[in-house]
Structures are given as structure tokens and as C-alpha cells.
Amino acid sequence: MKSEVESIVNKALNLAPNARAYIAEVLLESLDFEEDFPITEEWMDEIQKRCREIDHGEIKLISGEDALLHLHQKYL
């Protein structure tokens, strides 16, 4: 089983970023976190909207480190 999982992971890592993001999204959704972390319909709509924007390249993602640096420079 380990070699099968490693093979799948290696193949996935060679995909384009948007394809990897889609796979990650589907896998996370399959874990059904809603029982432990209830999400309102409004938040689910917002999450799906943001995922679509990322998938279609409509927004530019930045690292958390860069975001914090930008906030630090802007407000301090």
C-alpha cells in the first residue's frame, strides 16, 4: 500500500498547481470535517467562490510570511 500511495503522491506533485489544488480540495472535502467543524451555508458559498477564483487564476496568492510582512510594513 505504501508504494501505491507514494506513486500517487509523486504523480500528483508533477501536476500543474491548479490541478494539485483541485485534488487537495477534493481530498479534504472527502474527509467530511463538517461534523467537527460546522460551516454555515454562507461560509461554504464564500469558500467555494474563493476556490473558484484560485482555480481560474483570478487572484494572486501570496505566502503567509509575505502577507504578515506587508501588514507589518503597512501598519507599523
C-alpha positions in Angstrom: 0.0 0.0 0.0 2.8 2.4 0.9 4.3 2.2 -2.6 0.9 2.8 -4.2 0.4 5.9 -2.1 3.9 7.1 -2.8 3.3 6.6 -6.6 0.1 8.6 -6.5 1.7 11.4 -4.5 4.7 11.6 -6.9 2.4 11.7 -9.9 0.2 14.4 -8.2 3.3 16.5 -7.4 4.2 16.6 -11.1 0.8 18.2 -12.0 0.2 21.9 -12.5 -0.5 23.9 -9.4 -4.2 24.4 -10.1 -4.6 20.6 -10.7 -2.9 19.9 -7.3 -5.1 22.4 -5.6 -8.2 20.8 -7.1 -7.0 17.3 -5.9 -6.3 18.7 -2.4 -9.7 20.3 -2.3 -11.5 17.1 -3.2 -9.5 15.0 -0.8 -10.1 17.4 2.1 -13.8 17.5 1.3 -13.9 13.7 1.4 -12.8 13.7 5.0 -16.1 15.3 6.0 -14.9 17.8 8.6 -18.4 19.3 8.9 -19.3 17.2 11.9 -16.5 18.6 13.9 -16.4 22.0 12.3 -19.9 23.2 11.4 -19.8 25.6 8.5 -22.8 27.8 7.7 -24.2 27.8 4.2 -23.0 31.4 3.7 -19.4 30.5 4.6 -19.5 27.4 2.4 -20.6 29.6 -0.5 -17.7 32.0 0.2 -15.2 29.1 0.4 -16.4 27.7 -2.9 -16.3 31.2 -4.5 -12.7 31.7 -3.3 -11.7 28.3 -4.5 -13.1 29.0 -8.0 -11.2 32.3 -8.1 -8.0 30.5 -7.2 -8.7 27.7 -9.7 -9.3 30.2 -12.5 -6.2 32.3 -11.7 -8.4 35.4 -10.9 -6.4 36.2 -7.7 -2.8 36.1 -6.8 -1.9 34.0 -3.8 0.9 35.1 -1.5 2.6 33.3 1.3 1.6 33.9 4.9 5.1 35.3 5.6 4.7 37.8 2.8 1.2 38.7 4.0 2.4 39.4 7.5 5.4 41.4 6.2 3.0 43.5 4.1 0.7 44.1 7.1 3.7 44.9 9.3 5.0 47.5 6.8 1.6 49.0 6.3 0.6 49.4 10.0 3.8 49.8 11.9 
